[in-house]
Amino acid sequence: MANALTHILNNECPHCQKGKVFNEKNIFLNIGFPKMNKTCSYCKTQFEKEPGYFFGAMYVNYGLTVAEGIATYVVAQSFFTTAFDLRIIPIIAFVIIALASINIRMSRLLWLYMFKDYSM
């Protein structure tokens, strides 16, 4: 599991762990929609198996966003005196918007690793 997480964070191909999924140097510092490679440059594995393959990654993205929102609420709550202060909402919104670009990339990588062929 830790090995797979390392490969995900390094933007590596789920099949060979040598090629890159996204054609960006650093997937964490880019803003905008990700630019994926069609195939792995090393083993020629096709990343998008069929049209609409990454629609399921939207659910993973939603889960990541909810987890980040809850974590932000837990951290921000300690800075306010009342149990729920309305000033927390813009803080949560800022964090969610700031991490949206990273979430798209991470959800697609997680989706690829969830459905890779483990029979090899």
Rosetta silent file (secondary structure, phi, psi, omega in degrees, C-alpha in Angstrom):
SEQUENCE: MANALTHILNNECPHCQKGKVFNEKNIFLNIGFPKMNKTCSYCKTQFEKEPGYFFGAMYVNYGLTVAEGIATYVVAQSFFTTAFDLRIIPIIAFVIIALASINIRMSRLLWLYMFKDYSM
SCORE:     score description
SCORE:     0.000 S_00000001
   1 L     0.000  -45.956  179.339    0.000    0.000    0.000 S_00000001
   2 H   -65.010  -34.365  178.391    2.761    2.452    0.897 S_00000001
   3 H   -65.451  -42.833  178.332    4.565    1.512   -2.304 S_00000001
   4 H   -65.616  -39.119  178.277    1.453    2.271   -4.393 S_00000001
   5 H   -63.878  -37.250  176.319    0.977    5.579   -2.582 S_00000001
   6 H   -63.428  -42.751  179.326    4.567    6.536   -3.399 S_00000001
   7 H   -67.375  -36.855  177.357    3.981    5.777   -7.080 S_00000001
   8 H   -63.920  -47.111 -178.955    0.735    7.776   -7.062 S_00000001
   9 H   -67.817  -22.834  177.511    2.419   10.808   -5.517 S_00000001
  10 L   -91.779    4.623  175.267    5.261   10.526   -8.045 S_00000001
  11 L    63.355   40.811 -175.161    2.786   10.559  -10.971 S_00000001
  12 E  -101.089  153.777 -179.874    3.987    7.161  -12.208 S_00000001
  13 L   -58.946  135.020  179.525    2.301    4.694  -14.548 S_00000001
  14 L   -69.434  -18.972 -177.456    0.222    2.096  -12.670 S_00000001
  15 L   -87.486  -52.621 -174.072    1.533   -0.683  -14.932 S_00000001
  16 L  -108.830  -14.356 -177.247    5.312   -0.166  -15.094 S_00000001
  17 L    58.376   25.274  178.377    5.939    2.590  -12.501 S_00000001
  18 L  -120.239  -39.986  178.399    8.435    4.218  -14.899 S_00000001
  19 L   -81.240  172.409 -178.593    6.405    6.404  -17.242 S_00000001
  20 E  -109.684  143.288  178.476    4.368    9.441  -16.241 S_00000001
  21 L   -80.326  -46.803  178.434    0.573    9.768  -16.305 S_00000001
  22 E  -102.242  142.460 -178.270    0.499   13.574  -16.558 S_00000001
  23 L   -91.320   42.384  177.334    2.895   15.410  -18.841 S_00000001
  24 L  -119.178  146.150 -178.612    3.672   18.030  -16.215 S_00000001
  25 L   -63.081  -52.859 -178.367    6.882   18.233  -14.199 S_00000001
  26 L  -123.837  114.005 -175.411    5.189   18.798  -10.835 S_00000001
  27 L   -76.897  -11.081 -176.972    1.536   17.808  -10.569 S_00000001
  28 L   -92.283  -19.081 -175.765    1.064   19.651   -7.271 S_00000001
  29 L  -109.861   15.472  179.409    2.060   23.164   -8.352 S_00000001
  30 L  -101.257  141.266  177.162    0.087   23.473  -11.593 S_00000001
  31 L  -110.714  140.268 -179.840   -3.116   25.434  -11.888 S_00000001
  32 L   113.956  178.588 -178.400   -5.715   24.550  -14.469 S_00000001
  33 L   -73.085  138.827 -175.751   -7.084   21.385  -15.974 S_00000001
  34 L   -69.268  150.691  175.938   -4.536   18.567  -16.131 S_00000001
  35 L  -110.610  105.501 -177.786   -2.943   17.445  -19.372 S_00000001
  36 E   -90.388  149.397  169.920   -2.719   13.665  -19.369 S_00000001
  37 L   -75.001  146.430  177.119   -0.604   11.548  -21.639 S_00000001
  38 L   -70.012  -42.586  179.747   -2.646    9.224  -23.863 S_00000001
  39 E  -134.976  164.286  176.266   -0.270    6.329  -23.236 S_00000001
  40 L   -71.370  135.592 -179.252    2.711    5.593  -21.026 S_00000001
  41 L   -71.678  -17.920 -176.607    5.957    6.655  -22.670 S_00000001
  42 L   -98.016  -51.868 -175.496    7.727    3.555  -21.344 S_00000001
  43 L  -109.031   -0.407  177.663    5.315    0.592  -21.604 S_00000001
  44 L    63.670   25.139  174.719    2.659    2.096  -23.942 S_00000001
  45 L   -69.619  131.940  179.243   -0.222    1.348  -21.530 S_00000001
  46 E   -81.846  126.644 -175.910   -3.315    3.276  -22.551 S_00000001
  47 L   -80.454  -43.391  178.668   -4.576    5.379  -19.613 S_00000001
  48 L   -92.778  103.914 -173.100   -8.100    6.148  -20.820 S_00000001
  49 L   -69.116  -34.070 -178.435   -9.551    2.691  -21.411 S_00000001
  50 L  -155.362  163.621  177.065  -12.825    3.907  -22.944 S_00000001
  51 L   -61.653  133.289 -179.439  -14.699    7.178  -23.473 S_00000001
  52 L    81.567   14.349 -177.680  -15.930    8.451  -20.126 S_00000001
  53 H   -60.151  -34.895 -174.830  -13.492    6.284  -18.167 S_00000001
  54 H   -91.495   10.519  173.724  -12.715    9.066  -15.709 S_00000001
  55 H   -62.497  -35.480  177.832  -16.335    9.869  -14.831 S_00000001
  56 L   -66.024  -25.711  178.383  -15.887    7.589  -11.829 S_00000001
  57 H   -66.727  -18.414  176.648  -12.929    9.687  -10.720 S_00000001
  58 H   -64.416  -34.463  177.706  -15.439   12.448   -9.984 S_00000001
  59 H   -68.613  -38.120  175.775  -16.667   10.387   -7.024 S_00000001
  60 H   -64.929  -41.891  177.975  -13.110   10.035   -5.761 S_00000001
  61 H   -60.742  -42.933  178.213  -12.675   13.796   -6.219 S_00000001
  62 H   -60.973  -43.982  178.204  -15.859   14.396   -4.224 S_00000001
  63 H   -61.961  -42.428  176.770  -14.576   12.178   -1.398 S_00000001
  64 H   -62.256  -42.176 -178.628  -11.247   14.017   -1.307 S_00000001
  65 H   -65.631  -42.640  178.403  -13.039   17.379   -1.254 S_00000001
  66 H   -64.173  -43.139  178.660  -15.352   16.356    1.587 S_00000001
  67 H   -62.019  -40.691  177.834  -12.410   15.009    3.607 S_00000001
  68 H   -67.209  -37.996  177.845  -10.498   18.257    3.088 S_00000001
  69 H   -64.596  -42.378  178.468  -13.560   20.294    4.083 S_00000001
  70 H   -67.073  -42.862  178.494  -14.036   18.307    7.286 S_00000001
  71 H   -63.168  -39.818  178.223  -10.337   18.508    8.140 S_00000001
  72 H   -64.873  -40.910  178.218  -10.360   22.261    7.525 S_00000001
  73 H   -61.941  -44.001 -178.720  -13.405   22.654    9.760 S_00000001
  74 H   -63.162  -41.842  179.570  -11.762   20.670   12.572 S_00000001
  75 H   -71.010  -44.227 -176.904   -8.588   22.758   12.374 S_00000001
  76 H   -71.076  -27.368 -178.872  -10.375   26.117   11.969 S_00000001
  77 H   -62.028  -31.210 -178.638  -12.833   25.391   14.777 S_00000001
  78 L   -69.290  -15.911 -179.975  -10.046   25.591   17.351 S_00000001
  79 L   -91.700   -4.271 -178.453   -9.485   29.260   16.450 S_00000001
  80 L  -118.607  153.207 -176.129  -13.081   30.319   17.222 S_00000001
  81 L   -83.198  -36.141 -179.870  -14.928   30.434   20.539 S_00000001
  82 L   -84.278  160.206 -177.096  -18.366   29.234   19.383 S_00000001
  83 L   -63.455  -43.726  176.901  -19.010   25.695   18.163 S_00000001
  84 L  -134.098  108.980  178.886  -19.956   26.828   14.657 S_00000001
  85 L  -104.415  135.183 -177.544  -18.965   30.302   13.562 S_00000001
  86 L   -64.817  -15.995  177.606  -20.053   31.479   10.106 S_00000001
  87 L   -71.635  -10.980  177.980  -16.549   32.845    9.500 S_00000001
  88 H   -74.230  -30.947 -175.531  -15.389   29.247    9.066 S_00000001
  89 H   -58.942  -47.519  177.411  -17.345   28.861    5.796 S_00000001
  90 H   -64.430  -29.463  177.814  -15.119   31.209    3.705 S_00000001
  91 H   -66.922  -46.045  178.311  -12.037   29.481    5.112 S_00000001
  92 H   -62.675  -42.240  179.700  -13.345   26.077    4.042 S_00000001
  93 H   -62.884  -41.105  179.049  -14.318   27.461    0.619 S_00000001
  94 H   -62.016  -44.619 -179.229  -10.847   28.941    0.131 S_00000001
  95 H   -64.579  -42.582 -179.398   -9.136   25.642    0.975 S_00000001
  96 H   -64.435  -42.442  179.424  -11.440   23.660   -1.320 S_00000001
  97 H   -68.514  -39.244 -179.334  -10.878   26.055   -4.238 S_00000001
  98 H   -66.007  -31.570 -177.428   -7.118   26.175   -3.635 S_00000001
  99 L   -97.551    3.908 -176.842   -6.850   22.375   -3.683 S_00000001
 100 H   -60.920  -42.383 -179.312   -9.238   21.750   -6.604 S_00000001
 101 H   -64.615  -39.451  177.995   -6.455   21.447   -9.176 S_00000001
 102 H   -69.094  -38.772 -179.307   -4.563   18.948   -7.031 S_00000001
 103 H   -62.509  -38.569  179.245   -7.758   16.986   -6.349 S_00000001
 104 H   -61.591  -46.590 -179.176   -8.432   16.473  -10.057 S_00000001
 105 H   -65.958  -45.258 -177.959   -4.983   15.006  -10.598 S_00000001
 106 H   -65.869  -38.729 -179.341   -5.039   12.894   -7.447 S_00000001
 107 H   -67.001  -37.082  177.931   -8.512   11.503   -8.144 S_00000001
 108 H   -69.273  -40.084  177.277   -7.506   10.426  -11.655 S_00000001
 109 H   -65.015  -43.602  177.588   -4.332    8.784  -10.385 S_00000001
 110 H   -62.173  -39.297  178.840   -6.255    7.000   -7.632 S_00000001
 111 H   -63.894  -42.399  177.683   -8.848    5.871  -10.182 S_00000001
 112 H   -62.255  -42.073 -178.305   -6.136    4.455  -12.436 S_00000001
 113 H   -73.728  -27.972  177.316   -4.525    2.595   -9.547 S_00000001
 114 H   -68.436  -34.497 -174.059   -7.861    1.221   -8.286 S_00000001
 115 L  -112.923   25.687  175.427   -8.651   -0.372  -11.640 S_00000001
 116 L   -77.970  162.981 -177.476   -5.236   -1.443  -12.851 S_00000001
 117 L   -81.759  107.160 -178.590   -4.678   -5.047  -13.838 S_00000001
 118 L   -89.627    0.951 -177.527   -3.307   -6.779  -10.736 S_00000001
 119 L   -75.674  -13.500 -177.519   -3.152  -10.208  -12.396 S_00000001
 120 L   -80.856    0.000    0.000    0.332   -9.637  -13.788 S_00000001
